[in-house]
Amino acid sequence: VPGAKEVAVEFHSLSKTYNMTGWRAGFAVGNAAILAGLGRIKTNMDSGVFQAVQHAGIAALTGPQQCIADNSRIYQERRDVLVGTLREMGFQVEAPRATFYLWIPVPKGFTSKSFSVEILAKAGIVLTPGSGFGAAGEGYVRAALTVSVDRIREAVERIRKLGIRGS
C-alpha cells in the first residue's frame, strides 16, 4: 500500500515459517518513530529474548530457505485432504491460503463449545471452540493441520461414524 511504511508497523514471527513455535522470536518493521516507541514499551515489559534463541533466529533467516516451500507443500496437502473430506460430509469449509488452521462451521443445533465437547467425548478429537476467540468465532471450531494426513483421515472417519454432517 503506498505510504504504508510511513504510518504502519508490520509484525513477523518465526514460529510457523521456521518451525520455531514457542521460541517467541519475531520482529517488527515500519515507521521508525513507532518502532522506537514499541522498543520503549518492550524494554519495560520483559528482559528480552534469550541470546541462543536470537542466534537460532538469525540462522533461520540467513540459512537455506527450502524448508519454507517444503513445509507449505506439507500443510497444503493436509489442508486439501481435510477440506475435501469435510465438504464430502456437507461442511461448507473455505480452504485457507496462509495458515495451518481450518475454521469449520458447526452443524445446526450446536454451539462451537457444545460441538467441540461432543466431538471430544465421542470421537476423541480436539477442536477449539471458535467462541474462545471472541464473539465472531461463535458458530465455528478451529482445527489444526499439525498432524499427518493419515491422522487427519482417521479423525474425519471418526466424525463420519458419528453420523454428524455439516449444515
Buried (B, 14 or more C-beta within 10 A) or exposed (E): EEEEEEEEBEEEBBBBBBEBEEBEBEEBEBBEEBBEEBEEEEEEEEEEBEEEBEEBBEEBBEEEEEEEEEBEEBBBBBBEBBBEBBEEBEBEBEEBEEEBBBBBBBBEEBBBBEBBBBBEEEBEBEBBBBBEBEEEBBBBBBBEBEEEBEEBEEBBEBBBEEEBBBE
